[in-house]
Amino acid sequence: MDSLVRRYITRAELEAEAGGRLDGVALAGLWVAGSLAGLAAPTVAVVGTRAPSEDGRRIAQRLGADLGRAGVCVISGLALGIDAAAHEGALAAGAPTIGVLGGGHDRFFPPRNAELARRIVAGGGAVVSPYAPEHPAYPSQFLARNGIVAALGDALVVVEAAVRSGALNTASWAADCSRPVFAFPGDVARPKVAGCLALIRDGATLVRNAADVLADMELPVSADHAGEPAVAVPRGDAARLLARLSHAPATAAELIEGSGLLPAIALAALGELLAAGCAVEGRDGRFYRAALGDRRSAGDAAPDDRGRADARTVPGRGGRRFSQATPPLPPPR
């Protein structure tokens, strides 16, 4: 990265580029390689595991591409795995993307993504860091880096993540900054999606593709960006819950009790039904089987079904929203 021109952007200059995104965030400034013009558009942070499944990598790349084609600037951490795939997707769509480092530009980490960083800058995006170019990338700094990723995004999407992961740390930052948090569901038996399921349980909005994200953010969605749902039509345990809903609507607790499944498995199956549009959540907190002609995406659900997506309740958690605590301070320059 030492071949790239870098400059230091003060807090005042940064606020001019980022609008009000940094309100309440104690950040003196950023070292920047490239252009921050992408911050003038809507932004979405996309994060996840450094060792994703092939499906996870594909979902992240397609998500980055579809968001980019919709005029959204993708923010991520330039890590291996999901981060890199999201950046690659945005570049493939010809859209600017911004990567946030956990160390200085001249001590770039991970080295394997240095060429990707150069292409991000060449593609009209930026690679930024709160640390001087020669500052090493210490492990503790990456958790703090996550706060900048979250703050620069108007929303956060977690594609694949374990229960203990940097992606969930970023989700906590996003929630603390009052950013909408979205997560892709997955098989309850896969450790790499356990973090996403935990986020959904705790109040994050379940999404299947870029169209769901765009609709929830009230951004234009066209057929070019909608794509097919990235999550398969549910079967197995989900089919058992759907049969229960065929008789009468039920709360999450009633579904768990009547299914005979472990709570975590039942909630994952319920998430599959919601993702496939086979079930909807009513304003009374109960879940209903969707009529065959009424299988909408999460972003298209009628207000009477689930209200605004950012005010939805969460199965098994008494309607508690995802954490909205006072954010900790990002790292100093």
SVG drawing of the C-alpha trace seen along z (x, -y; Angstrom):
<svg xmlns="http://www.w3.org/2000/svg" viewBox="-57 -21 63 54">
<polyline fill="none" stroke="black" stroke-width="0.4" points="0.0,0.0 3.0,-2.3 2.5,-3.0 -0.8,-4.8 -1.1,-8.5 -2.5,-9.0 -3.7,-12.1 -5.0,-12.9 -8.6,-14.1 -9.5,-16.1 -12.7,-15.6 -14.2,-18.8 -13.3,-17.6 -14.6,-14.1 -17.9,-15.4 -18.3,-17.4 -17.9,-14.1 -19.8,-11.8 -22.7,-14.0 -24.1,-13.3 -22.9,-9.7 -20.2,-10.5 -22.4,-12.3 -21.6,-11.0 -18.4,-9.2 -15.1,-10.5 -12.9,-10.3 -10.2,-12.9 -9.8,-12.1 -8.8,-9.4 -5.9,-8.7 -7.3,-8.2 -6.1,-6.7 -8.6,-7.3 -11.9,-9.2 -14.6,-9.5 -17.1,-10.6 -19.1,-7.4 -20.2,-8.7 -22.5,-11.1 -24.6,-8.1 -26.5,-5.8 -24.1,-3.4 -24.4,0.2 -21.7,2.0 -21.4,5.7 -19.4,7.9 -18.9,11.6 -16.5,14.4 -13.0,14.6 -13.6,18.3 -17.0,18.4 -18.7,21.3 -18.8,21.1 -22.5,20.1 -21.6,17.3 -18.9,16.0 -21.3,16.1 -24.1,14.3 -21.7,11.6 -20.4,11.0 -23.8,10.8 -25.0,8.6 -22.1,6.2 -22.8,6.2 -26.6,5.7 -26.2,2.9 -23.6,1.2 -25.9,1.4 -28.6,-0.2 -26.3,-3.2 -25.2,-2.2 -21.6,-2.5 -20.5,0.7 -18.4,0.3 -16.4,3.2 -13.2,4.0 -11.0,5.4 -10.6,8.6 -10.4,12.1 -13.7,13.9 -17.0,12.0 -15.5,8.5 -13.4,9.2 -16.3,10.8 -18.5,7.8 -15.8,5.4 -15.3,7.6 -19.0,7.5 -19.2,3.8 -16.1,3.5 -17.7,5.9 -20.8,3.6 -18.5,0.6 -19.5,-1.0 -17.2,-2.7 -16.6,-0.8 -14.7,-1.8 -12.5,0.4 -11.5,-0.4 -8.1,0.8 -7.1,1.9 -3.6,0.6 -1.6,-1.8 -1.6,-1.7 2.1,-0.9 1.6,2.0 -1.3,3.4 -3.1,6.4 -4.0,8.9 -1.3,8.7 -3.3,11.0 -5.8,8.2 -3.4,5.5 -4.1,5.9 -7.8,5.7 -7.2,2.4 -5.4,1.0 -8.3,1.9 -10.7,0.3 -8.8,-3.0 -8.5,-2.7 -12.3,-2.0 -13.1,-5.3 -13.4,-4.1 -11.2,-4.5 -9.1,-2.7 -9.1,-4.5 -7.5,-4.1 -7.6,-6.0 -3.9,-5.1 -0.8,-6.7 0.6,-4.8 3.5,-3.2 1.4,-2.1 1.3,1.7 -2.0,3.7 -2.4,4.9 -5.2,7.4 -7.1,5.1 -7.3,2.4 -9.6,4.5 -12.4,4.4 -12.1,0.6 -11.9,0.5 -15.3,2.3 -16.8,-0.8 -15.7,-3.0 -17.2,-0.4 -20.5,-0.6 -20.5,-4.4 -19.9,-4.9 -22.7,-2.6 -26.4,-3.7 -27.1,-0.1 -25.2,3.1 -25.6,6.6 -24.0,9.7 -23.8,12.5 -22.1,15.3 -20.7,15.2 -20.0,17.4 -21.4,16.5 -18.0,15.1 -16.8,13.1 -15.7,9.6 -18.8,9.4 -21.0,9.5 -18.8,6.9 -19.5,4.7 -23.2,5.4 -23.1,4.2 -21.4,1.0 -24.1,0.5 -26.9,1.0 -25.2,-1.3 -25.1,-3.9 -28.8,-3.3 -28.1,-1.7 -30.5,1.0 -28.9,4.4 -29.7,7.1 -28.6,10.8 -28.9,13.7 -30.4,16.8 -29.0,20.3 -28.9,23.9 -29.0,24.0 -26.4,26.9 -23.7,24.7 -21.5,22.8 -20.7,20.2 -24.3,18.9 -24.9,19.3 -24.0,15.6 -26.5,14.5 -29.3,16.6 -28.4,15.0 -28.7,11.5 -32.1,12.4 -33.2,13.7 -32.1,10.5 -33.8,8.1 -31.8,7.9 -34.0,8.0 -33.8,11.2 -33.0,10.6 -32.5,12.8 -31.0,10.5 -30.2,6.9 -33.8,6.2 -34.8,6.9 -32.1,4.5 -33.0,1.8 -36.8,2.0 -36.2,1.8 -34.1,-1.3 -36.8,-2.7 -34.4,-2.9 -35.5,-2.2 -35.6,1.5 -35.7,2.5 -35.9,5.9 -32.2,5.6 -31.3,5.6 -34.0,7.8 -32.4,11.1 -33.7,14.5 -33.8,15.1 -30.4,16.3 -32.0,18.6 -33.6,21.9 -37.2,22.7 -37.5,24.2 -38.2,27.9 -38.0,30.4 -38.5,28.8 -39.8,25.6 -42.4,27.7 -43.6,29.0 -44.1,25.5 -45.9,24.5 -48.3,27.4 -49.0,26.1 -49.7,22.6 -52.1,24.1 -54.5,24.8 -54.3,21.5 -51.9,18.6 -49.5,19.0 -46.9,17.2 -43.3,18.3 -43.6,19.9 -46.7,21.9 -44.9,23.0 -41.9,24.2 -44.1,26.1 -46.3,27.7 -43.4,28.7 -41.5,30.7 -38.3,29.1 -35.5,27.6 -36.1,23.8 -33.0,22.9 -34.0,25.3 -37.6,24.1 -36.6,20.5 -34.2,21.2 -37.1,23.1 -39.4,20.1 -36.7,17.8 -36.7,20.0 -40.5,19.7 -40.3,15.9 -37.4,15.8 -39.4,17.8 -42.5,15.7 -44.4,18.8 -45.3,17.1 -45.8,13.5 -45.7,11.9 -48.9,10.1 -49.0,6.9 -50.4,9.1 -47.1,10.9 -48.5,14.1 -47.3,15.8 -49.7,16.6 -49.4,18.9 -49.2,16.6 -51.8,17.1 -50.3,18.6 -50.8,15.3 -49.5,13.3 -45.9,14.4 -44.1,11.1 -40.5,10.4 -39.7,8.9 -39.4,5.5 -42.8,5.8 -44.8,6.9 -47.9,4.9 -47.9,2.6 -50.8,4.7 -48.6,7.8 -45.5,6.6 -45.3,2.8 -42.1,1.1 -39.2,3.6 -37.1,1.6 -39.9,1.9 -40.5,5.6 -40.6,7.9 -38.4,10.9 -39.6,14.5 -38.7,15.7 -37.4,12.3 -40.6,10.6 -40.3,8.0 -37.0,6.7 -35.0,4.7 -31.3,5.3 -29.0,3.5 -29.1,-0.3 -26.6,-1.2 -24.3,-4.2 -21.4,-3.6 -17.8,-3.3 -15.2,-5.6 -13.4,-4.6 -9.7,-4.6 -7.7,-7.8 -5.6,-8.9"/>
</svg>
